[in-house]
Amino acid sequence: MVVEAAKKFYTMQLQMDLVSMETIEVAEENGTREHVTFCIIAKQIKDPMTIEGPPTFIAQTKKHSERQILKEDVEAVKAKLEQIRTKLGEGALPLMRKKSVIS
């Protein structure tokens, strides 16, 4: 049902094709919530822009909100973790990839 709703929304509202969708459960202190990762490709772009690969959207289905995770944001977090690791000593903080954030 979520897949069909997402396809309809992206196709009709944003003129985009839904390429793939992945749902994972994220544990929290007060229970579990779902994160849905959408990979989409634009059919039409009115204002030309350069995009490195398809944009990735994270939607929190219970809160009905979504935001775009940009490649630059991910790179900035990796750089900050590398700085912390250097300060604390080698091997203190291994870099981990989280599938729900980095697609």
TORGU-323813 format. One record per residue (C-alpha): chain; x, y, z; residue in one letter. Coordinates in steps of 0.1 Angstrom, whole numbers, plus 5000, padded with zeros to 4 digits. Example, Ala and Ser with C-alpha at 12.3 -4.5 7.8 and 13.67 -1.06 7.14 Angstrom:
@kette: A; east: 5123; north: 4955; up: 5078; rest: a
@kette: A; east: 5137; north: 4989; up: 5071; rest: s
***
This chain:
@kette: A; east: 5000; north: 5000; up: 5000; rest: m
@kette: A; east: 5028; north: 5024; up: 5009; rest: v
@kette: A; east: 5046; north: 5015; up: 4976; rest: v
@kette: A; east: 5015; north: 5023; up: 4955; rest: e
@kette: A; east: 5009; north: 5056; up: 4973; rest: a
@kette: A; east: 5046; north: 5066; up: 4968; rest: a
@kette: A; east: 5044; north: 5057; up: 4931; rest: k
@kette: A; east: 5013; north: 5077; up: 4927; rest: k
@kette: A; east: 5027; north: 5107; up: 4946; rest: f
@kette: A; east: 5060; north: 5108; up: 4928; rest: y
@kette: A; east: 5045; north: 5102; up: 4894; rest: t
@kette: A; east: 5016; north: 5126; up: 4895; rest: m
@kette: A; east: 5027; north: 5153; up: 4919; rest: q
@kette: A; east: 5065; north: 5156; up: 4912; rest: l
@kette: A; east: 5067; north: 5141; up: 4877; rest: q
@kette: A; east: 5093; north: 5116; up: 4889; rest: m
@kette: A; east: 5097; north: 5078; up: 4885; rest: d
@kette: A; east: 5101; north: 5057; up: 4916; rest: l
@kette: A; east: 5131; north: 5036; up: 4910; rest: v
@kette: A; east: 5133; north: 5017; up: 4943; rest: s
@kette: A; east: 5120; north: 5018; up: 4978; rest: m
@kette: A; east: 5133; north: 5001; up: 5010; rest: e
@kette: A; east: 5117; north: 5000; up: 5044; rest: t
@kette: A; east: 5137; north: 4994; up: 5075; rest: i
@kette: A; east: 5127; north: 4996; up: 5112; rest: e
@kette: A; east: 5147; north: 5019; up: 5135; rest: v
@kette: A; east: 5147; north: 5011; up: 5172; rest: a
@kette: A; east: 5141; north: 5040; up: 5196; rest: e
@kette: A; east: 5138; north: 5043; up: 5233; rest: e
@kette: A; east: 5100; north: 5046; up: 5231; rest: n
@kette: A; east: 5095; north: 5019; up: 5205; rest: g
@kette: A; east: 5101; north: 5013; up: 5168; rest: t
@kette: A; east: 5095; north: 5035; up: 5138; rest: r
@kette: A; east: 5098; north: 5029; up: 5101; rest: e
@kette: A; east: 5122; north: 5047; up: 5077; rest: h
@kette: A; east: 5114; north: 5044; up: 5041; rest: v
@kette: A; east: 5141; north: 5052; up: 5016; rest: t
@kette: A; east: 5129; north: 5063; up: 4981; rest: f
@kette: A; east: 5152; north: 5065; up: 4951; rest: c
@kette: A; east: 5136; north: 5086; up: 4923; rest: i
@kette: A; east: 5145; north: 5100; up: 4889; rest: i
@kette: A; east: 5130; north: 5132; up: 4875; rest: a
@kette: A; east: 5111; north: 5130; up: 4843; rest: k
@kette: A; east: 5111; north: 5167; up: 4837; rest: q
@kette: A; east: 5131; north: 5195; up: 4852; rest: i
@kette: A; east: 5119; north: 5230; up: 4845; rest: k
@kette: A; east: 5151; north: 5247; up: 4859; rest: d
@kette: A; east: 5182; north: 5229; up: 4847; rest: p
@kette: A; east: 5205; north: 5217; up: 4875; rest: m
@kette: A; east: 5233; north: 5193; up: 4880; rest: t
@kette: A; east: 5226; north: 5162; up: 4901; rest: i
@kette: A; east: 5252; north: 5136; up: 4909; rest: e
@kette: A; east: 5230; north: 5105; up: 4909; rest: g
@kette: A; east: 5194; north: 5103; up: 4919; rest: p
@kette: A; east: 5183; north: 5121; up: 4950; rest: p
@kette: A; east: 5176; north: 5100; up: 4981; rest: t
@kette: A; east: 5146; north: 5109; up: 5003; rest: f
@kette: A; east: 5140; north: 5096; up: 5039; rest: i
@kette: A; east: 5104; north: 5096; up: 5049; rest: a
@kette: A; east: 5093; north: 5090; up: 5085; rest: q
@kette: A; east: 5060; north: 5074; up: 5078; rest: t
@kette: A; east: 5046; north: 5079; up: 5113; rest: k
@kette: A; east: 5053; north: 5116; up: 5114; rest: k
@kette: A; east: 5044; north: 5121; up: 5077; rest: h
@kette: A; east: 5075; north: 5142; up: 5071; rest: s
@kette: A; east: 5104; north: 5139; up: 5046; rest: e
@kette: A; east: 5137; north: 5155; up: 5039; rest: r
@kette: A; east: 5164; north: 5152; up: 5014; rest: q
@kette: A; east: 5198; north: 5138; up: 5025; rest: i
@kette: A; east: 5224; north: 5155; up: 5003; rest: l
@kette: A; east: 5257; north: 5139; up: 4994; rest: k
@kette: A; east: 5275; north: 5170; up: 5008; rest: e
@kette: A; east: 5258; north: 5164; up: 5042; rest: d
@kette: A; east: 5271; north: 5128; up: 5043; rest: v
@kette: A; east: 5306; north: 5139; up: 5033; rest: e
@kette: A; east: 5306; north: 5166; up: 5061; rest: a
@kette: A; east: 5297; north: 5140; up: 5087; rest: v
@kette: A; east: 5324; north: 5116; up: 5075; rest: k
@kette: A; east: 5350; north: 5144; up: 5077; rest: a
@kette: A; east: 5339; north: 5153; up: 5112; rest: k
@kette: A; east: 5341; north: 5117; up: 5124; rest: l
@kette: A; east: 5376; north: 5115; up: 5108; rest: e
@kette: A; east: 5387; north: 5146; up: 5128; rest: q
@kette: A; east: 5374; north: 5130; up: 5161; rest: i
@kette: A; east: 5391; north: 5097; up: 5153; rest: r
@kette: A; east: 5424; north: 5115; up: 5147; rest: t
@kette: A; east: 5421; north: 5134; up: 5180; rest: k
@kette: A; east: 5412; north: 5103; up: 5201; rest: l
@kette: A; east: 5438; north: 5080; up: 5184; rest: g
@kette: A; east: 5437; north: 5054; up: 5157; rest: e
@kette: A; east: 5409; north: 5029; up: 5159; rest: g
@kette: A; east: 5389; north: 5048; up: 5185; rest: a
@kette: A; east: 5359; north: 5054; up: 5163; rest: l
@kette: A; east: 5355; north: 5032; up: 5132; rest: p
@kette: A; east: 5335; north: 5048; up: 5104; rest: l
@kette: A; east: 5302; north: 5030; up: 5101; rest: m
@kette: A; east: 5279; north: 5032; up: 5071; rest: r
@kette: A; east: 5242; north: 5033; up: 5078; rest: k
@kette: A; east: 5221; north: 5019; up: 5050; rest: k
@kette: A; east: 5191; north: 5042; up: 5058; rest: s
@kette: A; east: 5213; north: 5073; up: 5054; rest: v
@kette: A; east: 5238; north: 5064; up: 5027; rest: i
@kette: A; east: 5223; north: 5049; up: 4996; rest: s
***
